[in-house]
Amino acid sequence: MAVTLVLLILPIILYVLSSTLSIVKTTYTHDYILQDSLSYIEAGKAVYDSGGIPTTGTISSSNGHNLSNITFKQSVTEEVVNGVSILRFIVQAVDNGVTVYEISTFLGSSYH
């Protein structure tokens, strides 16, 4: 009887463990993408504040995370908001050609 009970409960326990580990892995991946995206935004803002224009193009994720299929694209576009021309700096996280995360910020007037 005990063996039958263990054989019935063990697959359920293993399924719950597998599902939990999958959720944790997905959460960590999303966290790494968010951290990298924010660090690229902050780096672009620092370049702009020092008098330059952030670079545009594709950046591979090489921050020590296991995100080999994730690349980051940076772009700068000029937009007119309320009659004022300002720059929008955009960072996109791309997974196998599909944008999975995008963050942008406006770059204000440079004081230099």
C-alpha positions in Angstrom: 0.0 0.0 0.0 2.8 2.4 0.9 4.6 1.8 -2.4 1.5 2.4 -4.4 0.9 5.7 -2.5 4.5 6.8 -3.1 4.2 5.9 -6.8 1.1 8.0 -7.1 2.5 11.0 -5.2 6.0 11.1 -6.6 5.0 12.1 -10.2 2.9 15.0 -8.8 5.8 16.2 -6.6 8.2 16.0 -9.6 5.7 17.9 -11.8 5.3 20.7 -9.3 9.1 20.9 -8.9 9.7 21.0 -12.6 7.0 23.7 -13.1 8.5 25.8 -10.2 12.0 25.6 -11.7 10.7 26.6 -15.1 9.0 29.6 -13.6 12.1 30.6 -11.7 14.3 30.3 -14.8 11.9 32.5 -16.8 11.8 35.1 -14.0 15.5 35.3 -13.8 15.8 35.6 -17.6 13.3 38.5 -17.6 15.2 40.1 -14.7 18.5 40.0 -16.6 16.8 41.5 -19.7 15.4 44.3 -17.6 18.8 44.9 -15.8 20.7 45.0 -19.1 18.1 47.2 -20.8 18.3 49.7 -17.9 22.1 49.7 -17.9 22.2 50.5 -21.6 19.6 53.3 -21.1 21.8 54.8 -18.3 25.0 54.4 -20.3 23.3 56.3 -23.2 22.1 59.0 -20.9 25.6 59.4 -19.5 27.1 59.7 -23.1 24.5 62.3 -23.9 25.1 64.3 -20.7 28.9 64.3 -21.5 28.1 66.0 -24.9 27.9 63.0 -27.2 25.1 61.1 -28.9 24.5 57.5 -27.8 25.5 54.9 -30.4 22.9 53.1 -32.4 23.0 49.5 -33.5 22.9 46.0 -32.1 24.7 44.9 -29.0 25.1 41.3 -28.0 24.4 40.5 -24.3 27.8 39.9 -22.8 27.2 40.8 -19.1 27.9 37.3 -17.8 24.3 36.1 -18.2 23.4 33.0 -20.1 21.3 35.0 -22.6 23.2 34.1 -25.8 20.1 34.4 -28.0 19.2 37.9 -26.7 20.6 40.9 -28.5 19.9 44.5 -27.7 19.2 47.2 -30.2 19.8 50.9 -29.5 18.4 53.8 -31.6 18.0 57.5 -31.3 15.1 59.3 -33.0 14.2 62.9 -33.1 10.7 63.8 -32.1 8.7 67.0 -31.8 6.7 67.2 -28.5 4.7 70.4 -28.0 6.7 72.1 -30.7 10.0 71.3 -29.1 12.4 69.0 -30.9 13.9 66.4 -28.5 15.7 63.1 -28.9 14.2 59.7 -27.8 16.7 57.0 -26.9 15.3 53.5 -27.3 16.7 50.2 -26.2 15.0 46.9 -27.4 15.7 43.4 -26.2 15.4 41.0 -29.2 15.0 37.3 -28.8 15.5 35.4 -32.1 14.1 38.4 -34.1 11.2 39.1 -31.8 11.2 42.2 -29.5 10.6 40.9 -26.0 11.2 44.2 -24.1 11.5 47.9 -25.0 12.3 50.9 -22.9 12.9 54.5 -24.0 13.7 57.8 -22.5 13.7 61.4 -23.7 17.1 63.1 -23.8 16.8 66.6 -22.6 18.8 69.7 -23.3 22.5 69.1 -23.0 24.2 71.5 -20.6 27.6 71.3 -22.3 
